[in-house]
Amino acid sequence: MQDQQPKNLMLSLPDGLVVDRSWLQAKGFARSSMDYFIRSGKLESVGRGAYRRPGPPLKWQHLAYSLQELGYSSHIGGRTALDLQGFAHYLPLGGIQTVELYGISKLPGWLLEIQTTPQFEACGTAGFKQLPEQALTSQPFGHWDWPLRFATPELAIFELLAQVSNEADFSLLDKYFESSPTLRPALCNSLLQTCNNIKSKRLFLWFAHRQQHPWLAHVETTDVNLGSGKRMIIRGGALDKTYQITVPRHMLEEQDAPDFF
C-alpha cells in the first residue's frame, strides 16, 4: 500500500497549499500515513504543525488561501484590498509591504514562523460582528484558480476607517475616497447598518460629503446609529459640527470658526 500513498497525497493536497494534521485526517489519511509522508520527504514542515508538499517558494497568496482552507474566517482587506483592486495612487517598489487580514485577531503560530515578504498582519473585525454577504468578493489565484477572499472596496474603506488616528491616516483615506466614484450605495447602506464602530460610520459620512460623489445621494442614514456626543479622533483637530468628530483643521470645509479640543 505504501507505494500508492504518494499518489493519493498528490491528488488530495494541491501544490502550494499549507495544511495541518486535522486537515489531512479529514481527507482520510491516518496518523501513520502522515508520519510516513514526513519521513519520506513527501511532506515538509513549514512551521509547527503545518505541512506542504515540497515545491517552489510559497507566495503570500498560497498562505492566505491556506488559512481559508483551514477554516479561518479571514479575508484580505483594508489597504491591501484597496491597493490590489486598483485604488492605489502608487504601489511601493516591490509591491505591497503588508497583507492586512481581517476577520481574525491573531495569526496562527506556524504563519508567524514563516519569513515571508510581504508580512501578514491580523487586523480583527473592524467593528463588524457579521458582514453583509455582498461585502466580500473573491479573486482567482494560481494554477488551481483558488478563490482568495477579498473585502470589496466598500468594506475595505470601512476597515481602514476603524484605524484612523492621525492626520496621515486622514490624508490616506481622503485619497481613497477621491478614487471611489463608483461605490455601491446599497452596500454602503448595509455596512452603515451592520457596523458597530461609531467612529467609522461618522468618518465614512464625513468623507463622503467631502468628496460629493453621485452615489452619496442614495446613501440612507435615517436609521443609522451614529451614537451621541463628541468624538476626538485626532488631538488638536477641529470639531466638525455635523458629525461631532475632530478632523484635521486644514481639511475642515466649514467656513465658520470651528471649536477646538
Buried (B, 14 or more C-beta within 10 A) or exposed (E): EEEEBBEBBEEBBBBBBBBBBEBBEEEEBEEEBBEBBEEEEBBEEBBEBBBBBEEEEBBBBBBBBBBBEBEBEBBBBBBBBBBBBEBBEEEEEEEBEBBBBBBBEEBBEBBBEBEBEBBBEBBBBBBBEEBBEBBBBBBEBBEEEBEBBBBBBBBBBBBBBBBBEEBEBBEBBBBBBBBBEEBBBBBBBBBBBBBEBBBBBBBBBBBBBBBEBEBBEEBEEEEBEBEEEBBEBBEEBBBBEEBBBBBBEEBBEEEEEBEEE
